[in-house]
């Protein structure tokens, strides 16, 4: 891995370890689940043949490869992430000759080629920086004047049951975390407040900042039915972290509770739960 900003060490350890491995193992499920989010980001920006794009927090490469398809053979897409296991999966699934490069690095300090990119893109990959204004300012160095930004981030936890239901059920059987991190701590909801998002991008030097609320239904089962939805909740996210290391009887009780909570959202083999996101756009002046 290239140089790491010391304040992002905890995130690097998490995504390079258990979290990154679990996402890698469940890549197909998560790509299907998050497909509406990626579609919403793509709808927010014009992508043309020959463009050069940066995909921040590219993970297992789903959005990076879609970007590559859209920019075509004359374009170029650079996928950056701190997770070695997720990047390994991204490289495995990249077609030979695709205009894609995957690099393990920290966007806060990575030396992007100056003024090269037409587009900064991300699907849930920008909320984990200890100093987000510094990270975005550094990324902006790699963008040409007039280059565009388009990314998705979560709104408040209270309006995102797709992320919170399973954990709420698990906490009926195991203790909640002793400490609650501050709202702006690195994590899924770090960009929940519109004013903070605008402030971060403004401090980083971006202009024409747009923050649009989008509501989508996410199939947390990825087409696999209730059992698949419960299994995924217990493998990825706050419910999985809370239940980790618990005895089998607690695990089984928690799984049953999640299944009951998910049941009202089931429609055939889908389990469609509301999600609330921001689609953020900006320009490098």
MOHUGI-V403987 format. One record per residue. N is the residue number from 0. PHI is phi as a letter, one per 20 degrees, with the letter a starting at -180 (999 if undefined). Layout:
# MOHUGI-V403987
n=N phi=PHI
n=N phi=PHI
This chain:
# MOHUGI-V403987
n=0 phi=999
n=1 phi=f
n=2 phi=g
n=3 phi=d
n=4 phi=f
n=5 phi=g
n=6 phi=f
n=7 phi=e
n=8 phi=f
n=9 phi=f
n=10 phi=f
n=11 phi=f
n=12 phi=f
n=13 phi=f
n=14 phi=f
n=15 phi=e
n=16 phi=d
n=17 phi=g
n=18 phi=f
n=19 phi=f
n=20 phi=f
n=21 phi=f
n=22 phi=f
n=23 phi=f
n=24 phi=f
n=25 phi=d
n=26 phi=g
n=27 phi=f
n=28 phi=f
n=29 phi=f
n=30 phi=f
n=31 phi=f
n=32 phi=f
n=33 phi=e
n=34 phi=g
n=35 phi=f
n=36 phi=f
n=37 phi=g
n=38 phi=f
n=39 phi=f
n=40 phi=f
n=41 phi=f
n=42 phi=f
n=43 phi=e
n=44 phi=b
n=45 phi=e
n=46 phi=c
n=47 phi=c
n=48 phi=g
n=49 phi=n
n=50 phi=f
n=51 phi=d
n=52 phi=c
n=53 phi=d
n=54 phi=d
n=55 phi=e
n=56 phi=m
n=57 phi=f
n=58 phi=l
n=59 phi=e
n=60 phi=n
n=61 phi=g
n=62 phi=f
n=63 phi=f
n=64 phi=f
n=65 phi=f
n=66 phi=g
n=67 phi=f
n=68 phi=f
n=69 phi=f
n=70 phi=e
n=71 phi=m
n=72 phi=f
n=73 phi=e
n=74 phi=e
n=75 phi=b
n=76 phi=c
n=77 phi=d
n=78 phi=e
n=79 phi=d
n=80 phi=b
n=81 phi=e
n=82 phi=e
n=83 phi=f
n=84 phi=f
n=85 phi=f
n=86 phi=f
n=87 phi=f
n=88 phi=f
n=89 phi=g
n=90 phi=f
n=91 phi=g
n=92 phi=e
n=93 phi=e
n=94 phi=f
n=95 phi=f
n=96 phi=n
n=97 phi=f
n=98 phi=f
n=99 phi=c
n=100 phi=c
n=101 phi=d
n=102 phi=c
n=103 phi=e
n=104 phi=a
n=105 phi=d
n=106 phi=f
n=107 phi=f
n=108 phi=c
n=109 phi=f
n=110 phi=e
n=111 phi=f
n=112 phi=g
n=113 phi=f
n=114 phi=m
n=115 phi=e
n=116 phi=e
n=117 phi=e
n=118 phi=b
n=119 phi=d
n=120 phi=c
n=121 phi=a
n=122 phi=d
n=123 phi=m
n=124 phi=d
n=125 phi=d
n=126 phi=e
n=127 phi=d
n=128 phi=e
n=129 phi=f
n=130 phi=c
n=131 phi=f
n=132 phi=f
n=133 phi=f
n=134 phi=f
n=135 phi=f
n=136 phi=f
n=137 phi=f
n=138 phi=f
n=139 phi=f
n=140 phi=f
n=141 phi=e
n=142 phi=d
n=143 phi=f
n=144 phi=f
n=145 phi=n
n=146 phi=f
n=147 phi=d
n=148 phi=d
n=149 phi=b
n=150 phi=b
n=151 phi=d
n=152 phi=b
n=153 phi=f
n=154 phi=e
n=155 phi=f
n=156 phi=g
n=157 phi=f
n=158 phi=d
n=159 phi=c
n=160 phi=f
n=161 phi=f
n=162 phi=e
n=163 phi=d
n=164 phi=g
n=165 phi=f
n=166 phi=f
n=167 phi=f
n=168 phi=f
n=169 phi=f
n=170 phi=f
n=171 phi=f
n=172 phi=c
n=173 phi=c
n=174 phi=f
n=175 phi=f
n=176 phi=g
n=177 phi=f
n=178 phi=c
n=179 phi=e
n=180 phi=f
n=181 phi=f
n=182 phi=g
n=183 phi=e
n=184 phi=f
n=185 phi=g
n=186 phi=q
n=187 phi=g
n=188 phi=d
n=189 phi=f
n=190 phi=d
n=191 phi=f
n=192 phi=e
n=193 phi=g
n=194 phi=f
n=195 phi=f
n=196 phi=f
n=197 phi=f
n=198 phi=f
n=199 phi=f
n=200 phi=f
n=201 phi=f
n=202 phi=f
n=203 phi=f
n=204 phi=o
n=205 phi=e
n=206 phi=c
n=207 phi=l
n=208 phi=f
n=209 phi=c
n=210 phi=c
n=211 phi=d
n=212 phi=f
n=213 phi=c
n=214 phi=d
n=215 phi=c
n=216 phi=d
n=217 phi=d
n=218 phi=e
n=219 phi=f
n=220 phi=e
n=221 phi=l
n=222 phi=n
n=223 phi=d
n=224 phi=n
n=225 phi=g
n=226 phi=f
n=227 phi=f
n=228 phi=f
n=229 phi=f
n=230 phi=g
n=231 phi=f
n=232 phi=f
n=233 phi=e
n=234 phi=d
n=235 phi=c
n=236 phi=o
n=237 phi=f
n=238 phi=f
n=239 phi=f
n=240 phi=f
n=241 phi=f
n=242 phi=e
n=243 phi=g
n=244 phi=n
n=245 phi=f
n=246 phi=f
n=247 phi=g
n=248 phi=f
n=249 phi=f
n=250 phi=g
n=251 phi=f
n=252 phi=f
n=253 phi=f
n=254 phi=f
n=255 phi=f
n=256 phi=f
n=257 phi=f
n=258 phi=f
n=259 phi=f
n=260 phi=f
n=261 phi=f
n=262 phi=g
n=263 phi=f
n=264 phi=e
n=265 phi=f
n=266 phi=c
n=267 phi=m
n=268 phi=e
n=269 phi=e
n=270 phi=c
n=271 phi=e
n=272 phi=d
n=273 phi=f
n=274 phi=c
n=275 phi=c
n=276 phi=c
n=277 phi=d
n=278 phi=d
n=279 phi=d
n=280 phi=c
n=281 phi=a
n=282 phi=c
n=283 phi=e
n=284 phi=f
